[in-house]
Amino acid sequence: MASERRQHRSCLWKARVAKDVEPAGQEKEAAMKKFYMMVLCCFVLAFSTGVHGFEMRSQQVYADGFSIQLQLPESLQLEFVAALQAPRFITTGPDGELLIGSRGQRIYRFPYPYGGGETLVAGLGSYIHSTAYRQGRLYAADTAALYSAPYLGAATQLDAGDFQQVTPIPSATGGHSSRTIVRGPDNRLYLGLGLSGNCSEDEYLSNNNTFEKRRGGVFVLGADNSLEPFASGLRNPIGLAFHPQTDQLYATNAGPDNLGYYQPPEILARLSAGSFHGMPWFQYYNGAFRSGQCTGTPPPLPASRAVVPSAMFDPRSTPEGIVFLHDSILGDRHGGSALVAIHGSWATKPGQGRESRRPPKVVLVEFEGGSPKAVNDVVTGFQRADGSRFARPCGVAIGADGNIYFTSDGGEVEGLFRLVPTSSTRRSIPSVYGLLLDKP
């Protein structure tokens, strides 16, 4: 931030110099116009640099009867929006409304501008982790099936009986039960699901496998609603998102437990049609793919065919929701970078207690030229010194107002949070999307 302040001061100094050296007389009006335009540009620069560098500050946060001191960028503040029951992933509906799955049988809805929420659907399936909107229908991903119902926007009312099964999803082998559904820029639906366990050596996402053993990767929904393999070799690809500039699909992946506390790192994987990511036969750590040390079956493809991770997170930290930034409160400088919700995990250091668990947090994967370059903390402090947790970030989204929303499905507080600018940096105009949604 210090370097940015120097840049802003330099910009204003140049504007003043430009004003001082302009000739008088008939050119005075042109000089003053140039001066004011340069000053305006300086303020645009000051706004767009936002939280670059992420100088952090502390904020005491109160939510649902609990309190904790969190660390976050100095130009942002955290608000608690609403208490919810085990909320999971967030998507945006056609009217800018936030649609939130849950660990139960509910879908929550927060109409724009998010003054309050409601239960849109109750009693659907067993675990509606995620939803997606496409062409007048709302899709809900349950553990064992994908459902859909007619949906025209924030005024639509639904109940569980309005949903019809689109396709079954492999689930009979148990284990990881979240199913993530997203709509791609090609208007197709992509569905991620994990292996049942660490090794699951007879599970592989391929049409050559029996249906219930097709796990550990991402499907794409075919024209006939069949699940077609898209990417394989992922232990638990919980978060899915497309890069807004390249249309490239990325997945957050939670790695195995069998190699201990320190290896392998959790990863952000770049997916493409037919891509193989190694698991459970190979794990990527110390700069190379190495044996996963948990399966005796031959791998479907050699390690040389596995795709190197695009970014890495702390081992055993469980990255979940991901959203790419555009028109957000972090400013244009971070457009194309990705926010990731780190859920934290149960693993502890050898010989230590829960105080050594990987803590929950929200991070930013910085992209440059379409590729990840760094991972920086955005919100930290959710875990106390004794290992207890105030909240566990799960889903993350950008609202139509440009603010950042994330859910917590565990810890002391289950509900929806919102990152907004501090009063000193608050935008004077809403997001472009918000302007389009606002009625005259």
One Martini backbone bead per residue (centre of mass of N, CA, C, O) as a GRO file, in nm:
protein
  440
    1MET     BB    1   0.053   0.063  -0.018
    2ALA     BB    2   0.285   0.268  -0.014
    3SER     BB    3   0.347   0.264  -0.321
    4GLU     BB    4   0.059   0.363  -0.401
    5ARG     BB    5   0.067   0.634  -0.259
    6ARG     BB    6   0.305   0.741  -0.421
    7GLN     BB    7   0.159   0.720  -0.693
    8HIS     BB    8  -0.070   0.917  -0.623
    9ARG     BB    9   0.107   1.163  -0.555
   10SER     BB   10   0.246   1.175  -0.831
   11CYS     BB   11  -0.008   1.223  -0.994
   12LEU     BB   12  -0.092   1.491  -0.855
   13TRP     BB   13   0.171   1.644  -0.917
   14LYS     BB   14   0.144   1.635  -1.227
   15ALA     BB   15  -0.119   1.794  -1.235
   16ARG     BB   16  -0.006   2.052  -1.110
   17VAL     BB   17   0.215   2.105  -1.317
   18ALA     BB   18   0.029   2.121  -1.564
   19LYS     BB   19  -0.120   2.371  -1.460
   20ASP     BB   20   0.131   2.569  -1.418
   21VAL     BB   21   0.242   2.547  -1.739
   22GLU     BB   22   0.007   2.668  -1.852
   23PRO     BB   23  -0.116   2.895  -2.037
   24ALA     BB   24  -0.270   3.172  -2.078
   25GLY     BB   25  -0.578   3.283  -2.159
   26GLN     BB   26  -0.734   3.099  -2.403
   27GLU     BB   27  -0.593   2.827  -2.259
   28LYS     BB   28  -0.713   2.803  -1.969
   29GLU     BB   29  -0.952   2.612  -2.004
   30ALA     BB   30  -0.784   2.370  -2.108
   31ALA     BB   31  -0.605   2.348  -1.860
   32MET     BB   32  -0.827   2.288  -1.652
   33LYS     BB   33  -0.934   2.033  -1.786
   34LYS     BB   34  -0.671   1.873  -1.765
   35PHE     BB   35  -0.645   1.884  -1.460
   36TYR     BB   36  -0.915   1.746  -1.384
   37MET     BB   37  -0.862   1.485  -1.541
   38MET     BB   38  -0.608   1.401  -1.382
   39VAL     BB   39  -0.741   1.388  -1.106
   40LEU     BB   40  -0.950   1.175  -1.179
   41CYS     BB   41  -0.745   0.956  -1.256
   42CYS     BB   42  -0.617   0.937  -0.977
   43PHE     BB   43  -0.876   0.832  -0.834
   44VAL     BB   44  -0.907   0.581  -1.003
   45LEU     BB   45  -0.638   0.460  -0.922
   46ALA     BB   46  -0.694   0.449  -0.618
   47PHE     BB   47  -0.934   0.252  -0.644
   48SER     BB   48  -0.816   0.012  -0.826
   49THR     BB   49  -0.590  -0.083  -0.620
   50GLY     BB   50  -0.699  -0.124  -0.345
   51VAL     BB   51  -0.555  -0.434  -0.195
   52HIS     BB   52  -0.281  -0.423  -0.287
   53GLY     BB   53  -0.081  -0.638  -0.074
   54PHE     BB   54  -0.246  -0.689   0.185
   55GLU     BB   55  -0.297  -0.503   0.414
   56MET     BB   56  -0.365  -0.565   0.745
   57ARG     BB   57  -0.644  -0.598   0.970
   58SER     BB   58  -0.844  -0.570   1.250
   59GLN     BB   59  -1.162  -0.744   1.341
   60GLN     BB   60  -1.447  -0.738   1.521
   61VAL     BB   61  -1.666  -1.017   1.523
   62TYR     BB   62  -2.026  -1.055   1.509
   63ALA     BB   63  -2.209  -1.379   1.551
   64ASP     BB   64  -2.457  -1.551   1.682
   65GLY     BB   65  -2.313  -1.491   1.983
   66PHE     BB   66  -2.029  -1.444   1.858
   67SER     BB   67  -1.660  -1.385   1.884
   68ILE     BB   68  -1.390  -1.233   1.680
   69GLN     BB   69  -1.059  -1.184   1.557
   70LEU     BB   70  -0.985  -1.061   1.244
   71GLN     BB   71  -0.815  -1.075   0.927
   72LEU     BB   72  -0.795  -0.799   0.686
   73PRO     BB   73  -0.819  -0.584   0.463
   74GLU     BB   74  -0.812  -0.241   0.518
   75SER     BB   75  -1.063  -0.187   0.293
   76LEU     BB   76  -1.222  -0.401   0.467
   77GLN     BB   77  -1.535  -0.556   0.576
   78LEU     BB   78  -1.722  -0.763   0.800
   79GLU     BB   79  -2.038  -0.931   0.757
   80PHE     BB   80  -2.337  -1.046   0.897
   81VAL     BB   81  -2.628  -1.169   0.750
   82ALA     BB   82  -2.697  -1.492   0.824
   83ALA     BB   83  -2.853  -1.758   0.959
   84LEU     BB   84  -2.776  -2.104   0.882
   85GLN     BB   85  -2.812  -2.441   0.773
   86ALA     BB   86  -2.546  -2.567   0.645
   87PRO     BB   87  -2.407  -2.400   0.424
   88ARG     BB   88  -2.280  -2.387   0.098
   89PHE     BB   89  -2.318  -2.323  -0.210
   90ILE     BB   90  -2.298  -2.048  -0.448
   91THR     BB   91  -2.532  -1.886  -0.660
   92THR     BB   92  -2.662  -1.714  -0.949
   93GLY     BB   93  -2.936  -1.573  -1.061
   94PRO     BB   94  -3.124  -1.394  -1.300
   95ASP     BB   95  -3.171  -1.156  -1.054
   96GLY     BB   96  -2.909  -1.185  -0.853
   97GLU     BB   97  -2.962  -1.408  -0.678
   98LEU     BB   98  -2.896  -1.606  -0.401
   99LEU     BB   99  -2.800  -1.953  -0.414
  100ILE     BB  100  -2.818  -2.203  -0.142
  101GLY     BB  101  -2.691  -2.466  -0.030
  102SER     BB  102  -2.693  -2.778   0.172
  103ARG     BB  103  -2.647  -3.036   0.411
  104GLY     BB  104  -2.931  -3.070   0.356
  105GLN     BB  105  -3.274  -3.001   0.213
  106ARG     BB  106  -3.181  -2.704   0.125
  107ILE     BB  107  -3.276  -2.389  -0.034
  108TYR     BB  108  -3.151  -2.074  -0.053
  109ARG     BB  109  -3.268  -1.718  -0.068
  110PHE     BB  110  -3.125  -1.394  -0.194
  111PRO     BB  111  -3.243  -1.116  -0.284
  112TYR     BB  112  -3.200  -0.849  -0.452
  113PRO     BB  113  -3.002  -0.666  -0.211
  114TYR     BB  114  -2.987  -0.863   0.051
  115GLY     BB  115  -3.186  -0.807   0.310
  116GLY     BB  116  -3.296  -1.112   0.278
  117GLY     BB  117  -3.403  -1.443   0.351
  118GLU     BB  118  -3.493  -1.781   0.224
  119THR     BB  119  -3.677  -2.071   0.178
  120LEU     BB  120  -3.721  -2.229  -0.119
  121VAL     BB  121  -3.637  -2.531  -0.026
  122ALA     BB  122  -3.771  -2.836   0.118
  123GLY     BB  123  -3.707  -3.182   0.116
  124LEU     BB  124  -3.455  -3.228  -0.078
  125GLY     BB  125  -3.328  -3.500  -0.061
  126SER     BB  126  -3.009  -3.496   0.141
  127TYR     BB  127  -2.765  -3.315  -0.029
  128ILE     BB  128  -2.758  -2.978  -0.130
  129HIS     BB  129  -2.467  -2.841  -0.223
  130SER     BB  130  -2.571  -2.746  -0.522
  131THR     BB  131  -2.629  -2.499  -0.785
  132ALA     BB  132  -2.796  -2.423  -1.111
  133TYR     BB  133  -2.844  -2.203  -1.391
  134ARG     BB  134  -3.060  -2.289  -1.689
  135GLN     BB  135  -3.289  -2.212  -1.903
  136GLY     BB  136  -3.532  -2.198  -1.677
  137ARG     BB  137  -3.350  -2.374  -1.470
  138LEU     BB  138  -3.307  -2.554  -1.165
  139TYR     BB  139  -3.022  -2.703  -1.029
  140ALA     BB  140  -2.975  -2.999  -0.813
  141ALA     BB  141  -2.710  -3.141  -0.613
  142ASP     BB  142  -2.709  -3.450  -0.516
  143THR     BB  143  -2.555  -3.731  -0.425
  144ALA     BB  144  -2.754  -3.934  -0.626
  145ALA     BB  145  -2.868  -3.667  -0.784
  146LEU     BB  146  -3.011  -3.480  -1.048
  147TYR     BB  147  -3.203  -3.182  -1.040
  148SER     BB  148  -3.511  -3.014  -1.169
  149ALA     BB  149  -3.668  -2.681  -1.221
  150PRO     BB  150  -3.864  -2.438  -1.275
  151TYR     BB  151  -3.702  -2.105  -1.337
  152LEU     BB  152  -3.743  -1.727  -1.343
  153GLY     BB  153  -3.674  -1.625  -1.043
  154ALA     BB  154  -3.728  -1.444  -0.746
  155ALA     BB  155  -4.055  -1.511  -0.775
  156THR     BB  156  -4.019  -1.802  -0.752
  157GLN     BB  157  -4.198  -2.092  -0.649
  158LEU     BB  158  -4.103  -2.380  -0.446
  159ASP     BB  159  -4.096  -2.738  -0.430
  160ALA     BB  160  -3.998  -3.059  -0.419
  161GLY     BB  161  -4.221  -3.154  -0.639
  162ASP     BB  162  -4.088  -2.979  -0.887
  163PHE     BB  163  -3.874  -3.195  -0.900
  164GLN     BB  164  -3.663  -3.363  -1.134
  165GLN     BB  165  -3.493  -3.616  -1.258
  166VAL     BB  166  -3.208  -3.624  -1.464
  167THR     BB  167  -2.974  -3.792  -1.299
  168PRO     BB  168  -2.775  -4.011  -1.189
  169ILE     BB  169  -2.528  -4.060  -0.921
  170PRO     BB  170  -2.256  -4.171  -0.800
  171SER     BB  171  -2.287  -4.344  -0.446
  172ALA     BB  172  -2.270  -4.648  -0.332
  173THR     BB  173  -1.963  -4.619  -0.200
  174GLY     BB  174  -1.963  -4.351  -0.069
  175GLY     BB  175  -1.842  -4.100   0.110
  176HIS     BB  176  -1.808  -3.853  -0.070
  177SER     BB  177  -2.109  -3.623  -0.100
  178SER     BB  178  -2.039  -3.402  -0.280
  179ARG     BB  179  -2.197  -3.195  -0.544
  180THR     BB  180  -2.084  -3.012  -0.832
  181ILE     BB  181  -2.259  -2.752  -1.006
  182VAL     BB  182  -2.199  -2.606  -1.338
  183ARG     BB  183  -2.195  -2.347  -1.571
  184GLY     BB  184  -2.080  -2.299  -1.877
  185PRO     BB  185  -1.987  -2.103  -2.153
  186ASP     BB  186  -2.133  -2.349  -2.330
  187ASN     BB  187  -2.402  -2.431  -2.153
  188ARG     BB  188  -2.294  -2.649  -1.986
  189LEU     BB  189  -2.283  -2.915  -1.751
  190TYR     BB  190  -2.087  -2.953  -1.451
  191LEU     BB  191  -1.966  -3.247  -1.255
  192GLY     BB  192  -1.849  -3.301  -0.927
  193LEU     BB  193  -1.658  -3.586  -0.784
  194GLY     BB  194  -1.546  -3.807  -0.553
  195LEU     BB  195  -1.399  -4.024  -0.398
  196SER     BB  196  -1.464  -4.231  -0.132
  197GLY     BB  197  -1.147  -4.210  -0.074
  198ASN     BB  198  -0.812  -4.227  -0.084
  199CYS     BB  199  -0.796  -4.470  -0.300
  200SER     BB  200  -1.005  -4.625  -0.467
  201GLU     BB  201  -0.881  -4.829  -0.700
  202ASP     BB  202  -1.175  -4.896  -0.854
  203GLU     BB  203  -1.187  -4.585  -0.911
  204TYR     BB  204  -1.297  -4.433  -1.227
  205LEU     BB  205  -1.344  -4.183  -1.473
  206SER     BB  206  -1.509  -4.409  -1.684
  207ASN     BB  207  -1.681  -4.593  -1.927
  208ASN     BB  208  -1.521  -4.866  -1.843
  209ASN     BB  209  -1.675  -4.835  -1.595
  210THR     BB  210  -1.879  -4.870  -1.363
  211PHE     BB  211  -2.098  -4.645  -1.263
  212GLU     BB  212  -2.034  -4.650  -0.939
  213LYS     BB  213  -1.703  -4.617  -1.024
  214ARG     BB  214  -1.747  -4.317  -1.136
  215ARG     BB  215  -1.481  -4.148  -0.990
  216GLY     BB  216  -1.278  -3.868  -0.964
  217GLY     BB  217  -1.419  -3.588  -1.102
  218VAL     BB  218  -1.556  -3.476  -1.423
  219PHE     BB  219  -1.855  -3.404  -1.565
  220VAL     BB  220  -2.067  -3.395  -1.858
  221LEU     BB  221  -2.364  -3.298  -1.986
  222GLY     BB  222  -2.554  -3.431  -2.207
  223ALA     BB  223  -2.812  -3.408  -2.431
  224ASP     BB  224  -2.934  -3.684  -2.273
  225ASN     BB  225  -2.827  -3.655  -1.962
  226SER     BB  226  -2.560  -3.772  -1.960
  227LEU     BB  227  -2.257  -3.885  -1.812
  228GLU     BB  228  -1.955  -3.740  -1.917
  229PRO     BB  229  -1.636  -3.759  -1.929
  230PHE     BB  230  -1.374  -3.507  -1.863
  231ALA     BB  231  -1.220  -3.551  -1.576
  232SER     BB  232  -0.943  -3.711  -1.402
  233GLY     BB  233  -0.770  -3.781  -1.099
  234LEU     BB  234  -0.956  -3.689  -0.844
  235ARG     BB  235  -1.037  -3.700  -0.520
  236ASN     BB  236  -1.182  -3.385  -0.447
  237PRO     BB  237  -1.371  -3.178  -0.648
  238ILE     BB  238  -1.535  -2.916  -0.511
  239GLY     BB  239  -1.438  -2.679  -0.688
  240LEU     BB  240  -1.592  -2.481  -0.959
  241ALA     BB  241  -1.441  -2.278  -1.233
  242PHE     BB  242  -1.442  -2.019  -1.472
  243HIS     BB  243  -1.251  -1.834  -1.659
  244PRO     BB  244  -1.338  -1.518  -1.790
  245GLN     BB  245  -1.095  -1.506  -2.021
  246THR     BB  246  -1.046  -1.839  -2.104
  247ASP     BB  247  -1.262  -2.071  -2.018
  248GLN     BB  248  -1.124  -2.217  -1.790
  249LEU     BB  249  -1.118  -2.500  -1.594
  250TYR     BB  250  -1.140  -2.518  -1.234
  251ALA     BB  251  -1.010  -2.706  -0.941
  252THR     BB  252  -1.059  -2.796  -0.628
  253ASN     BB  253  -0.844  -3.015  -0.418
  254ALA     BB  254  -0.869  -3.280  -0.194
  255GLY     BB  255  -0.654  -3.463  -0.039
  256PRO     BB  256  -0.499  -3.701   0.125
  257ASP     BB  257  -0.421  -3.887   0.441
  258ASN     BB  258  -0.190  -4.120   0.413
  259LEU     BB  259   0.078  -3.907   0.410
  260GLY     BB  260  -0.013  -3.701   0.615
  261TYR     BB  261   0.043  -3.364   0.716
  262TYR     BB  262   0.271  -3.261   0.479
  263GLN     BB  263   0.142  -3.465   0.261
  264PRO     BB  264   0.006  -3.330   0.019
  265PRO     BB  265  -0.086  -3.078  -0.145
  266GLU     BB  266  -0.314  -2.881  -0.223
  267ILE     BB  267  -0.520  -2.805  -0.522
  268LEU     BB  268  -0.514  -2.641  -0.840
  269ALA     BB  269  -0.692  -2.740  -1.128
  270ARG     BB  270  -0.650  -2.785  -1.472
  271LEU     BB  271  -0.907  -2.837  -1.702
  272SER     BB  272  -0.977  -3.087  -1.957
  273ALA     BB  273  -1.044  -3.276  -2.205
  274GLY     BB  274  -0.909  -3.575  -2.070
  275SER     BB  275  -0.784  -3.510  -1.815
  276PHE     BB  276  -0.510  -3.608  -1.594
  277HIS     BB  277  -0.430  -3.613  -1.214
  278GLY     BB  278  -0.339  -3.923  -1.082
  279MET     BB  279  -0.558  -4.009  -0.893
  280PRO     BB  280  -0.431  -4.231  -0.653
  281TRP     BB  281  -0.146  -4.309  -0.784
  282PHE     BB  282  -0.078  -3.994  -0.775
  283GLN     BB  283   0.133  -3.737  -0.625
  284TYR     BB  284   0.199  -3.389  -0.579
  285TYR     BB  285   0.544  -3.343  -0.473
  286ASN     BB  286   0.845  -3.202  -0.479
  287GLY     BB  287   0.806  -3.140  -0.807
  288ALA     BB  288   0.639  -3.425  -0.835
  289PHE     BB  289   0.530  -3.725  -0.928
  290ARG     BB  290   0.410  -3.966  -0.693
  291SER     BB  291   0.340  -4.204  -0.502
  292GLY     BB  292   0.038  -4.277  -0.324
  293GLN     BB  293   0.062  -4.534  -0.133
  294CYS     BB  294  -0.250  -4.708  -0.188
  295THR     BB  295  -0.207  -4.886  -0.461
  296GLY     BB  296  -0.195  -5.196  -0.665
  297THR     BB  297  -0.298  -5.081  -0.914
  298PRO     BB  298  -0.286  -4.990  -1.222
  299PRO     BB  299  -0.266  -4.726  -1.402
  300PRO     BB  300  -0.433  -4.580  -1.670
  301LEU     BB  301  -0.190  -4.377  -1.651
  302PRO     BB  302   0.085  -4.213  -1.664
  303ALA     BB  303   0.256  -3.961  -1.505
  304SER     BB  304   0.317  -3.806  -1.779
  305ARG     BB  305  -0.010  -3.741  -1.810
  306ALA     BB  306  -0.013  -3.560  -1.581
  307VAL     BB  307  -0.129  -3.265  -1.439
  308VAL     BB  308   0.001  -2.993  -1.328
  309PRO     BB  309  -0.045  -2.788  -1.094
  310SER     BB  310  -0.134  -2.446  -1.067
  311ALA     BB  311  -0.183  -2.469  -0.750
  312MET     BB  312  -0.111  -2.434  -0.389
  313PHE     BB  313  -0.183  -2.568  -0.070
  314ASP     BB  314  -0.213  -2.662   0.223
  315PRO     BB  315  -0.201  -2.931   0.376
  316ARG     BB  316  -0.505  -3.027   0.499
  317SER     BB  317  -0.719  -2.765   0.422
  318THR     BB  318  -0.957  -2.768   0.225
  319PRO     BB  319  -1.055  -2.674  -0.061
  320GLU     BB  320  -1.339  -2.519  -0.208
  321GLY     BB  321  -1.454  -2.260  -0.295
  322ILE     BB  322  -1.486  -2.078  -0.620
  323VAL     BB  323  -1.402  -1.743  -0.757
  324PHE     BB  324  -1.403  -1.519  -1.007
  325LEU     BB  325  -1.305  -1.199  -1.076
  326HIS     BB  326  -1.561  -0.938  -1.127
  327ASP     BB  327  -1.678  -0.658  -1.039
  328SER     BB  328  -1.533  -0.589  -0.759
  329ILE     BB  329  -1.405  -0.466  -0.454
  330LEU     BB  330  -1.099  -0.531  -0.556
  331GLY     BB  331  -1.085  -0.463  -0.844
  332ASP     BB  332  -0.923  -0.470  -1.151
  333ARG     BB  333  -0.647  -0.584  -1.059
  334HIS     BB  334  -0.811  -0.875  -0.978
  335GLY     BB  335  -0.898  -0.956  -1.240
  336GLY     BB  336  -0.897  -1.315  -1.276
  337SER     BB  337  -0.896  -1.388  -0.998
  338ALA     BB  338  -0.915  -1.618  -0.706
  339LEU     BB  339  -1.139  -1.722  -0.477
  340VAL     BB  340  -1.083  -1.921  -0.172
  341ALA     BB  341  -1.219  -2.165   0.036
  342ILE     BB  342  -1.090  -2.258   0.348
  343HIS     BB  343  -1.200  -2.511   0.568
  344GLY     BB  344  -1.034  -2.701   0.693
  345SER     BB  345  -0.910  -2.959   0.919
  346TRP     BB  346  -0.856  -3.249   1.130
  347ALA     BB  347  -0.568  -3.251   1.116
  348THR     BB  348  -0.267  -3.330   1.299
  349LYS     BB  349   0.008  -3.309   1.446
  350PRO     BB  350   0.235  -3.497   1.564
  351GLY     BB  351   0.149  -3.505   1.907
  352GLN     BB  352  -0.098  -3.316   1.862
  353GLY     BB  353  -0.360  -3.112   1.865
  354ARG     BB  354  -0.615  -2.907   1.745
  355GLU     BB  355  -0.423  -2.653   1.733
  356SER     BB  356  -0.276  -2.788   1.454
  357ARG     BB  357  -0.476  -2.723   1.263
  358ARG     BB  358  -0.587  -2.626   0.976
  359PRO     BB  359  -0.699  -2.325   0.894
  360PRO     BB  360  -0.935  -2.126   0.822
  361LYS     BB  361  -0.997  -1.942   0.504
  362VAL     BB  362  -0.932  -1.670   0.275
  363VAL     BB  363  -0.820  -1.667  -0.065
  364LEU     BB  364  -0.588  -1.551  -0.326
  365VAL     BB  365  -0.549  -1.625  -0.664
  366GLU     BB  366  -0.307  -1.501  -0.856
  367PHE     BB  367  -0.337  -1.367  -1.176
  368GLU     BB  368  -0.122  -1.379  -1.480
  369GLY     BB  369  -0.182  -1.417  -1.798
  370GLY     BB  370  -0.387  -1.668  -1.709
  371SER     BB  371  -0.198  -1.735  -1.451
  372PRO     BB  372  -0.083  -1.853  -1.170
  373LYS     BB  373   0.137  -1.685  -0.904
  374ALA     BB  374  -0.035  -1.659  -0.624
  375VAL     BB  375  -0.099  -1.682  -0.259
  376ASN     BB  376  -0.336  -1.493  -0.063
  377ASP     BB  377  -0.452  -1.357   0.206
  378VAL     BB  378  -0.777  -1.227   0.328
  379VAL     BB  379  -0.906  -1.424   0.558
  380THR     BB  380  -0.835  -1.453   0.908
  381GLY     BB  381  -0.894  -1.619   1.239
  382PHE     BB  382  -1.110  -1.863   1.279
  383GLN     BB  383  -0.887  -1.985   1.467
  384ARG     BB  384  -0.802  -2.072   1.766
  385ALA     BB  385  -0.554  -2.161   1.987
  386ASP     BB  386  -0.733  -2.434   2.064
  387GLY     BB  387  -0.890  -2.502   1.767
  388SER     BB  388  -1.125  -2.350   1.761
  389ARG     BB  389  -1.424  -2.239   1.569
  390PHE     BB  390  -1.606  -1.985   1.431
  391ALA     BB  391  -1.547  -2.069   1.121
  392ARG     BB  392  -1.619  -2.231   0.778
  393PRO     BB  393  -1.540  -2.184   0.482
  394CYS     BB  394  -1.702  -2.258   0.156
  395GLY     BB  395  -1.866  -2.063  -0.004
  396VAL     BB  396  -1.831  -1.844  -0.305
  397ALA     BB  397  -1.922  -1.497  -0.406
  398ILE     BB  398  -2.053  -1.256  -0.636
  399GLY     BB  399  -2.242  -1.001  -0.622
  400ALA     BB  400  -2.439  -0.756  -0.776
  401ASP     BB  401  -2.277  -0.542  -0.572
  402GLY     BB  402  -1.958  -0.661  -0.557
  403ASN     BB  403  -1.963  -0.834  -0.325
  404ILE     BB  404  -1.846  -1.068  -0.084
  405TYR     BB  405  -1.952  -1.409  -0.047
  406PHE     BB  406  -1.981  -1.637   0.241
  407THR     BB  407  -1.983  -1.948   0.384
  408SER     BB  408  -2.080  -2.137   0.686
  409ASP     BB  409  -2.086  -2.498   0.806
  410GLY     BB  410  -1.913  -2.430   1.075
  411GLY     BB  411  -1.872  -2.412   1.392
  412GLU     BB  412  -2.030  -2.159   1.561
  413VAL     BB  413  -2.096  -2.043   1.262
  414GLU     BB  414  -2.388  -2.052   1.059
  415GLY     BB  415  -2.364  -1.884   0.736
  416LEU     BB  416  -2.367  -1.546   0.608
  417PHE     BB  417  -2.118  -1.352   0.450
  418ARG     BB  418  -1.967  -1.007   0.410
  419LEU     BB  419  -1.769  -0.818   0.190
  420VAL     BB  420  -1.681  -0.475   0.239
  421PRO     BB  421  -1.630  -0.166   0.229
  422THR     BB  422  -1.519   0.077   0.378
  423SER     BB  423  -1.624   0.392   0.430
  424SER     BB  424  -1.354   0.516   0.288
  425THR     BB  425  -1.397   0.294   0.018
  426ARG     BB  426  -1.667   0.330  -0.084
  427ARG     BB  427  -1.866   0.312  -0.330
  428SER     BB  428  -2.052   0.533  -0.548
  429ILE     BB  429  -2.102   0.271  -0.720
  430PRO     BB  430  -2.232   0.013  -0.850
  431SER     BB  431  -2.245  -0.246  -1.013
  432VAL     BB  432  -2.325  -0.324  -1.323
  433TYR     BB  433  -2.527  -0.545  -1.249
  434GLY     BB  434  -2.684  -0.375  -1.046
  435LEU     BB  435  -2.781  -0.160  -1.248
  436LEU     BB  436  -2.944  -0.363  -1.425
  437LEU     BB  437  -3.139  -0.449  -1.179
  438ASP     BB  438  -3.230  -0.184  -1.135
  439LYS     BB  439  -3.508   0.005  -1.085
  440PRO     BB  440  -3.678   0.306  -1.171
   0.00000   0.00000   0.00000
